[in-house]
Amino acid sequence: MNWLLRARRSRWLVPVFLGVAALALAGGLMATVVDEYDVRAILKNSGQQATVTVTEVTAYSRTKESLAVRAALPDGRLVDVDFADSNQLGATVGEPVQVTIDPNDISISIPTDQLNNGQSFASGLVATSGLPVLFAVGCFVFAFIRAKEAAHRTDR
């Protein structure tokens, strides 16, 4: 390990910092997958299906189809629903849509058709964070090689 101390040039530090940044990004993406998996598990166990009426479209995709809407439950409470991967994409104001909600916390909701369409937990982790992790490993290997070369140059 003394070769690392002898490698005084800081060129090998840049890939290390890039690798750490890529690992931080991968961790954030993994947290998103874990949160989505938790929401799906809660709704599969204790969710209740409801027909809600769209009251407001809060976000659009590039093709001008709705991605997120605010909808009214039959009892009048409002719930925000994201239709990103749903067959009901393109919902308009006044249109009824099927949603599964957690009766204990109505902020946890998902379109009913989207509830069982999700990826498995492992494939979701690989799909979202696989590339940043591979990039980080590449950065660390490159930094290791660069530091070894720098140490050998100072030995001569």
N, C-alpha and C positions, 0 to 999 in steps of 0.2 A: 504494500500500500504506500510505501515511501515514494514510488514513482509518481503518485498523484500529487504529493507535496512538492516534488521537484518540477512539475509541469507548471511553471509560473505564468505562462501566457493564459489569458482569459478567454481565448477563442473557444475552448471546450465548454465554457460556462453558458454560452448562448443556447446551445441545444438542450442543456439541462433545464434552463428556465422555460424553454418552449415545451419540453416534456412535462414539467410540473404544471404549466398552464393547460396542456392537453388533458392531463389527469384530472385537473379541477373541472374542466368542461365535461369530461366523461362522468364525473361524480354528480354534477348537476343534472345531466341527462338521465342518469340512473335513478336519481331521486324522483324525477318526473314519472318514470315508468313505475316505480314502487307506489307512488301516490295514486296513479290510475288503477293499478292492480288492487290496491286497498279499497278504492271506491267501488270497483266492480264486485269485489268480494262482499262488501257491505250490502250492496243493492241486490245481489243474488240471494243472500241469506234473509234479509228483512225488508227488501224493497216492495213497494206497492205500485201497481200500474194505475195510471190515471190519464184521462183525456183532458188536455189543457188547451186553452185558446191563446193563440199568439196575440200579444198586445203591442209588442214593439220589436223590431229587428235591430239588434245592437251592433252587429258586425257583418260585413259582406266579404265574400271571396273575390278574387280577381274577375271571375265570370259573373259577378253580381248576383250570385246565389247566396242566400243567408247562411251564415256559419253559426251565429249566436243569436238567440232570441230571448225576450222576456215574455213569459206566459203566465196566465192567470189560472190557478187551480179552481175547481168547482166551488170551493168555499171562499174564493176571492183573494187568497194569498198569492203573491207573485213569486215566481221561481225563474232563475236564469238557466238556460239550457244551451249546450254547445252541440251543433249538428254537423260537426266536421266530417265524420265518417258514416253518417246516417243516410238511409234511403229517403228520408223526409227532408233532405237538403233542398232549400229553395222555399221554405215555409214563408208565408206572407201573413200580414196582419189580418186577424179574424179567422184564420184557418185553424181547425182542431188538429192536434198532433198527439201521438201516444208517447208518454214519458213514464219512466220508472223513478220513483222518489223514495228517499228514506223518510218514513213518517216521523222519526225523532229529530231530523235535521233536514229541512226542505232545501237547504243549499246544496245538498248532495243529490244530484239528479243526472239522468242520462236518457237519451232517446231509447225506447224499448227495443227497437230493432238493432241498435248499436250495442246493447248489453252483452249479447253472446257472440258478437262479431270480432271481439278483440283478439290480439295475438296472445300466445302463451307468455308467461312471465319471462322465461329464458330467451325466447326469440325476440321479445321486446327489448330486453337488455342488450342483446347482441346487435340488433338493428340500430339502436340509437347511440350506443356508446362504443361499439366495436371499432369504428374508424379512429376516434380520438385515442383510444387505448393503443392501437397499433402504431399510430403516429408517435405517441409518447415512448413506446418501446424503441422505435427507430431512432428517436432523438437521444435516448440514453445510450444505445449501442454506438451511435455516431460520436457522442461525447466521450465515451470510454476509449474508442479508437483514437480520437483526436488527442486526448490527454496522454495516452501511451506514446503516440508519435512525438508529442512535445517533450515528454520526459526523456525519450531516447535521443532527441536532438540536443538536449542540454547535457547529456552524459558525455558527449563527444568532445 
